[in-house]
Amino acid sequence: MRCSLLFGVALLVLTACGKKQSPSASAAAPQRAEAPAGAPPPKYVTAAAQNAPAQNVAGEVNAFLTEQLRIFLRDKRRLPESFAELARTRLDSVPRPPEGRKWVIDSATTQVKAVAVQ
């Protein structure tokens, strides 16, 4: 009886030692650095996008960027103040727009469009 009790305790200790604790949510998700207020947009944004949103722009809608914009709207309940804010919050990288175009957030339709550079 005493031997089986010792065996049971030893087994319990050995299996408990093998447990791995899951990392906390803050440790699992890396934090992105926030740009200071009023800072100019990063070069990768100015090269590919018009930073300020516009209304009723004519251009080709990008489904992926529009989906990311709408997720931003759902989560924050507002439009991003700039394309740079959308990029910092929702994108790992900014996709290259078609030749001779830039990405523009159309605030009237809540879409991201490829618009001809003027």
MIBA-951565 format. One record per residue (C-alpha): residue in three letters; x, y negated, z negated. Coordinates in steps of 0.02 Angstrom, whole numbers, padded with zeros to 5 digits, always signed. Layout:
N
AlaXYZ...
***
This chain:
118
Met+00000+00000+00000Arg+00138-00119-00049Cys+00235-00077+00109Ser+00086-00111+00222Leu+00053-00277+00133Leu+00234-00329+00161Phe+00222-00274+00342Gly+00063-00378+00365Val+00142-00533+00288Ala+00299-00512+00394Leu+00194-00493+00551Leu+00094-00649+00507Val+00253-00750+00478Leu+00330-00693+00642Thr+00177-00734+00746Ala+00154-00902+00662Cys+00334-00950+00699Gly+00304-00924+00885Lys+00167-01055+00896Lys+00209-01209+00995Gln+00127-01371+00953Ser+00057-01469+01098Pro+00134-01641+01122Ser+00026-01789+01078Ala-00067-01877+01218Ser+00047-02028+01208Ala+00203-01921+01225Ala+00131-01822+01371Ala+00087-01971+01481Pro+00229-02090+01523Gln+00186-02273+01503Arg+00211-02390+01649Ala+00297-02553+01619Glu+00180-02701+01630Ala+00239-02856+01722Pro+00230-03017+01623Ala+00081-03129+01660Gly+00118-03249+01802Ala+00263-03144+01867Pro+00276-03133+02057Pro+00220-02967+02132Pro+00355-02836+02164Lys+00434-02835+02338Tyr+00356-02667+02381Val+00185-02748+02359Thr+00221-02907+02457Ala+00293-02802+02599Ala+00136-02695+02614Ala-00008-02798+02547Gln-00087-02968+02528Asn-00080-02986+02340Ala-00238-03090+02312Pro-00409-03011+02346Ala-00512-03088+02487Gln-00695-03083+02539Asn-00772-03010+02697Val-00609-02968+02784Ala-00610-02874+02950Gly-00502-02721+02951Glu-00491-02532+02943Val-00547-02459+02776Asn-00421-02345+02690Ala-00518-02207+02600Phe-00382-02162+02474Leu-00344-02341+02420Thr-00530-02381+02413Glu-00558-02231+02300Gln-00417-02291+02185Leu-00494-02466+02184Arg-00664-02396+02135Ile-00586-02291+01995Phe-00504-02451+01933Leu-00674-02539+01940Arg-00757-02397+01846Asp-00623-02390+01711Lys-00594-02577+01687Arg-00766-02642+01740Arg-00686-02778+01845Leu-00588-02804+02006Pro-00399-02808+01989Glu-00331-02984+01988Ser-00207-02933+02123Phe-00152-02788+02231Ala+00001-02776+02117Glu-00113-02741+01968Leu-00202-02603+02065Ala-00034-02530+02118Arg+00037-02534+01940Thr-00120-02457+01867Arg-00173-02326+01995Leu-00031-02288+02118Asp+00136-02199+02106Ser+00186-02285+02268Val+00103-02398+02395Pro+00069-02310+02560Arg+00135-02397+02714Pro-00001-02489+02811Pro-00018-02469+03000Glu+00108-02570+03102Gly+00071-02758+03101Arg-00055-02744+02958Lys-00061-02769+02770Trp-00175-02697+02637Val-00307-02817+02573Ile-00435-02792+02435Asp-00604-02846+02503Ser-00693-02906+02346Ala-00861-02919+02436Thr-00866-02735+02486Thr-00747-02665+02353Gln-00641-02584+02487Val-00456-02587+02530Lys-00431-02627+02714Ala-00284-02635+02834Val-00293-02812+02902Ala-00191-02889+03043Val-00046-02996+02981Gln-00068-03177+03035
***
